[in-house]
Amino acid sequence: MPDRQSIPVDSTAYDRAYFCHDCEGSEEFVATAGRLPSRRLLEALAALRVKPGMRVLDAGCGRGESLVWLASRQVEAWGLDYASAALQLAHSALGHASPGWEVPPRLLAANVRQLPFASQSFERVLMLDVVEHLHPWELAVALREAWRVLRPGGKLLVHTAPNLWYYHYGYPLYRLFQRMRGVDLPVDPRDRFRYHRHVHVNEQTPLMLRRALREAGFRPHVWLADIQQRWAGQGRLACVLGWLAIHVYPLRWVFCGDILGEGCKE
C-alpha cells in the first residue's frame, strides 16, 4: 500500500492553466487549436511507427494533439486522461481538426492504473510525459496495465523529462555557462516551472526507466534526446558547446534532457 508521501497527485492539479500555459507544447496548442504537435510530440510519434488500421491507445492523452496526429494517419486512436481539464481541451482539439477521419478518435475519463480495455486490445500504447507524474508504485501498476492491453509484438512508447542526470550534473554546468553570459538561472532547475515541484513525483534516469520497463515484462530499449534544444540561438560558441554536449559520450548522458523508451511485448 502507498504511504502518505506517495499519495497520487490529485487530478485537479492539472487545470486549464497548466495545460495552456505551463505544460510543454502549450504555445503550439493555443496557436493551432491542437492541430500542430510540439517538437516533443513529433519526435515521440515518429518513433511509434504506426500503420493505417492499427489500434493505438494514448494513456494520459492530455490536450489531445497526439490523437489528431494519429487519426490523420488512419489509425484507430483512443485517448484517456483522469484530468477533466485535459479531456475538455482534447474534445475541443478534436472538434477543430479535420472531420474527414475514417475512424474518429475516442476519449475516455480513466486512470492509467486501471485501463478500461480487454487484454490484447492494442498494437501500440503511448505514455508521453506521464511517468514523472506517477509514484513508483503507480508506475509499476500502469506499466503492467500497458503490457496487459498490448497484443503480442505490440509496443509501448514512453517519453519522460527531465533526465535526472541532467538536473544533477549537466544543469549546474549549463547554469554556470549562462551566468558567464550574464543570465541568472535558479540553483534548482525546478524553480523555473510553476507546477513541477507539485506534480513531478518520480523523475527518471535512463537506467530507472529501463529497469521499470523490464520489471513490467517488456523488452526495453531506452535512449536520450535533446528535444528542447536549449543551446539554440545563444551564439556560435554556445551552439558548438551544445552540439558537443548532446552528441559526444559521456557528455550526452548528462546534457540530454529527454528520455524516450520503447517496451516490446514478446
C-alpha positions as CSV (number, residue, x, y, z in Angstrom):
1,M,0.0,0.0,0.0
2,P,1.3,3.5,-0.7
3,D,2.5,5.6,2.2
4,R,1.4,9.2,2.9
5,Q,4.3,10.6,0.9
6,S,3.2,8.6,-2.2
7,I,-0.5,9.5,-2.5
8,P,-1.4,10.0,-6.2
9,V,-1.4,13.6,-7.5
10,D,-5.0,14.8,-7.5
11,S,-6.4,15.3,-10.9
12,T,-7.4,18.9,-10.1
13,A,-3.7,19.8,-10.0
14,Y,-3.9,19.7,-13.8
15,D,-6.1,22.6,-14.6
16,R,-6.6,24.6,-17.7
17,A,-3.8,27.0,-16.8
18,Y,-1.4,24.1,-16.5
19,F,-2.2,22.7,-20.0
20,C,-2.5,26.1,-21.7
21,H,0.4,28.0,-20.2
22,D,2.8,25.8,-18.2
23,C,2.8,22.4,-19.9
24,E,5.3,21.8,-22.8
25,G,3.7,22.5,-26.2
26,S,1.2,24.9,-24.8
27,E,2.2,27.7,-27.3
28,E,1.7,25.4,-30.3
29,F,-1.6,24.1,-28.9
30,V,-3.0,27.6,-28.3
31,A,-1.8,28.9,-31.7
32,T,-3.2,26.0,-33.7
33,A,-6.0,24.6,-31.6
34,G,-4.1,21.4,-31.3
35,R,-3.5,20.8,-35.0
36,L,0.3,21.2,-34.7
37,P,2.0,18.9,-32.3
38,S,5.0,20.2,-30.4
39,R,8.6,19.1,-31.2
40,R,8.4,16.7,-28.3
41,L,5.3,15.0,-29.5
42,L,6.5,14.8,-33.1
43,E,9.7,13.1,-32.0
44,A,7.9,10.6,-29.9
45,L,5.1,9.9,-32.5
46,A,7.7,9.4,-35.2
47,A,9.3,6.6,-33.1
48,L,5.8,4.9,-32.8
49,R,5.9,3.6,-36.4
50,V,2.2,3.3,-36.9
51,K,0.4,1.9,-39.9
52,P,-3.2,2.6,-41.1
53,G,-5.7,0.4,-39.3
54,M,-3.7,0.0,-36.1
55,R,-5.3,0.4,-32.7
56,V,-3.4,2.8,-30.6
57,L,-4.0,4.0,-27.0
58,D,-2.7,7.3,-25.7
59,A,-2.7,6.6,-21.9
60,G,-2.6,10.1,-20.4
61,C,-3.5,12.0,-23.6
62,G,-3.5,15.5,-22.1
63,R,-4.7,18.1,-24.6
64,G,-5.2,15.5,-27.4
65,E,-2.7,16.7,-30.1
66,S,-1.4,13.1,-30.5
67,L,-4.9,11.9,-31.2
68,V,-5.3,14.4,-34.0
69,W,-2.0,13.3,-35.5
70,L,-2.9,9.6,-35.2
71,A,-6.3,10.0,-36.7
72,S,-4.9,11.8,-39.7
73,R,-2.9,8.6,-40.4
74,Q,-6.0,6.4,-40.5
75,V,-5.2,4.9,-37.1
76,E,-7.9,3.9,-34.6
77,A,-6.9,6.1,-31.8
78,W,-8.1,6.0,-28.2
79,G,-7.2,8.6,-25.6
80,L,-7.8,8.7,-21.9
81,D,-7.0,11.0,-19.1
82,Y,-8.1,11.5,-15.5
83,A,-8.0,15.3,-15.5
84,S,-11.2,16.9,-16.6
85,A,-9.4,19.9,-18.0
86,A,-7.4,17.7,-20.3
87,L,-10.5,16.0,-21.6
88,Q,-12.2,19.3,-22.2
89,L,-9.2,20.6,-24.2
90,A,-8.9,17.3,-26.1
91,H,-12.6,17.4,-27.1
92,S,-12.0,20.9,-28.3
93,A,-8.9,20.0,-30.3
94,L,-10.7,17.1,-32.0
95,G,-13.6,19.3,-32.8
96,H,-11.4,21.8,-34.5
97,A,-9.5,19.2,-36.5
98,S,-10.5,17.6,-39.9
99,P,-13.9,16.0,-39.8
100,G,-13.0,13.6,-42.6
101,W,-11.4,10.9,-40.5
102,E,-12.3,7.3,-41.3
103,V,-12.3,6.4,-37.6
104,P,-12.7,9.5,-35.3
105,P,-10.6,9.3,-32.1
106,R,-12.4,8.3,-28.9
107,L,-11.9,9.9,-25.5
108,L,-12.4,8.3,-22.1
109,A,-12.2,9.5,-18.5
110,A,-10.0,6.9,-16.8
111,N,-6.8,6.3,-14.9
112,V,-3.7,4.8,-16.4
113,R,-3.5,2.4,-13.3
114,Q,-6.8,0.8,-14.4
115,L,-7.2,0.7,-18.2
116,P,-10.8,0.0,-19.2
117,F,-10.0,-2.3,-22.0
118,A,-9.8,-6.1,-22.5
119,S,-6.4,-7.7,-22.7
120,Q,-4.5,-7.6,-26.0
121,S,-6.6,-4.8,-27.4
122,F,-3.9,-2.5,-29.0
123,E,-0.8,-2.7,-31.2
124,R,0.6,0.4,-29.6
125,V,0.3,2.3,-26.3
126,L,1.6,5.8,-25.7
127,M,2.6,7.2,-22.3
128,L,4.0,10.7,-23.1
129,D,5.0,12.8,-20.1
130,V,3.1,10.5,-17.7
131,V,5.9,8.6,-16.0
132,E,7.2,11.5,-13.9
133,H,3.7,12.2,-12.6
134,L,3.4,8.7,-11.1
135,H,4.9,7.5,-7.9
136,P,7.0,4.3,-8.3
137,W,4.2,2.1,-7.1
138,E,1.8,3.8,-9.5
139,L,4.2,3.5,-12.4
140,A,4.7,-0.3,-11.8
141,V,0.9,-0.8,-11.9
142,A,0.5,1.5,-15.0
143,L,3.2,-0.3,-17.0
144,R,1.7,-3.7,-16.2
145,E,-1.6,-2.4,-17.4
146,A,0.0,-1.2,-20.6
147,W,1.6,-4.7,-21.0
148,R,-1.8,-6.3,-20.5
149,V,-3.7,-4.4,-23.1
150,L,-1.0,-4.7,-25.8
151,R,-1.1,-7.6,-28.3
152,P,1.9,-9.9,-28.6
153,G,4.5,-8.0,-30.7
154,G,2.9,-4.7,-29.6
155,K,5.0,-1.8,-28.3
156,L,4.7,0.8,-25.6
157,L,6.4,4.2,-26.2
158,V,7.3,6.4,-23.3
159,H,8.6,9.9,-23.2
160,T,9.7,11.5,-19.8
161,A,11.5,14.6,-18.8
162,P,13.6,15.7,-17.1
163,N,16.6,13.3,-17.2
164,L,17.7,13.4,-13.6
165,W,21.3,13.0,-14.7
166,Y,20.9,16.4,-16.5
167,Y,19.4,18.0,-13.4
168,H,22.1,16.7,-11.1
169,Y,25.2,17.0,-13.3
170,G,24.6,18.9,-16.6
171,Y,22.4,21.7,-15.4
172,P,24.9,23.1,-12.9
173,L,27.4,23.5,-15.7
174,Y,24.8,24.9,-18.0
175,R,23.8,27.4,-15.3
176,L,27.5,28.4,-14.9
177,F,27.8,29.0,-18.6
178,Q,24.7,31.1,-18.6
179,R,25.9,33.1,-15.6
180,M,29.1,33.9,-17.6
181,R,26.8,35.3,-20.3
182,G,25.0,37.5,-17.7
183,V,22.0,35.2,-17.4
184,D,20.9,34.2,-13.9
185,L,19.2,30.8,-13.5
186,P,17.9,29.3,-10.3
187,V,20.0,26.8,-8.4
188,D,17.3,24.2,-8.6
189,P,16.0,23.9,-12.2
190,R,12.6,23.0,-11.0
191,D,12.1,26.6,-9.8
192,R,11.8,27.6,-13.5
193,F,8.5,25.9,-13.7
194,R,5.4,26.7,-11.5
195,Y,4.0,23.2,-11.3
196,H,7.0,20.8,-11.3
197,R,7.5,20.6,-7.6
198,H,3.9,19.6,-7.0
199,V,3.3,17.2,-9.9
200,H,6.7,15.7,-10.7
201,V,6.9,12.9,-8.1
202,N,9.0,10.4,-9.9
203,E,11.6,12.0,-12.2
204,Q,13.8,9.4,-14.0
205,T,17.2,8.4,-15.3
206,P,17.6,6.2,-18.3
207,L,18.5,3.3,-16.1
208,M,15.5,3.8,-13.9
209,L,13.1,3.7,-16.8
210,R,14.8,0.7,-18.4
211,R,14.5,-1.2,-15.2
212,A,10.8,-0.3,-14.7
213,L,10.0,-1.4,-18.3
214,R,11.9,-4.7,-17.8
215,E,10.2,-5.4,-14.4
216,A,6.8,-4.9,-16.1
217,G,7.6,-7.6,-18.6
218,F,8.8,-5.6,-21.6
219,R,11.9,-6.0,-23.6
220,P,13.2,-2.4,-23.1
221,H,15.1,0.0,-25.3
222,V,15.8,3.4,-23.8
223,W,17.6,6.4,-25.5
224,L,18.2,10.1,-24.9
225,A,17.3,13.2,-26.9
226,D,17.7,16.9,-26.7
227,I,14.2,17.9,-27.9
228,Q,14.2,21.3,-26.1
229,Q,17.4,22.4,-28.0
230,R,18.2,24.8,-25.1
231,W,21.5,25.8,-26.7
232,A,19.9,27.1,-29.9
233,G,20.0,30.8,-30.6
234,Q,22.7,31.6,-28.0
235,G,25.6,32.4,-30.2
236,R,28.2,30.4,-32.1
237,L,30.2,29.3,-29.0
238,A,27.0,28.1,-27.3
239,C,25.9,26.2,-30.4
240,V,29.3,24.4,-30.7
241,L,29.4,23.5,-27.0
242,G,25.8,22.4,-27.1
243,W,26.4,20.2,-30.1
244,L,29.3,18.5,-28.3
245,A,27.3,18.2,-25.1
246,I,24.4,16.3,-26.8
247,H,26.3,14.2,-29.3
248,V,29.6,13.1,-27.5
249,Y,29.6,10.4,-24.9
250,P,29.7,10.5,-21.9
251,L,28.5,14.2,-22.1
252,R,25.4,13.1,-23.8
253,W,24.2,11.2,-20.7
254,V,24.2,14.3,-18.6
255,F,23.2,17.0,-21.1
256,C,20.3,15.5,-22.9
257,G,17.1,16.4,-21.0
258,D,14.6,14.0,-22.6
259,I,14.3,10.2,-22.1
260,L,12.5,8.0,-24.6
261,G,11.7,4.4,-24.0
262,E,10.2,1.6,-26.0
263,G,8.9,-1.6,-24.5
264,C,8.2,-4.5,-26.7
265,K,5.7,-7.2,-25.6
266,E,7.1,-10.5,-26.8
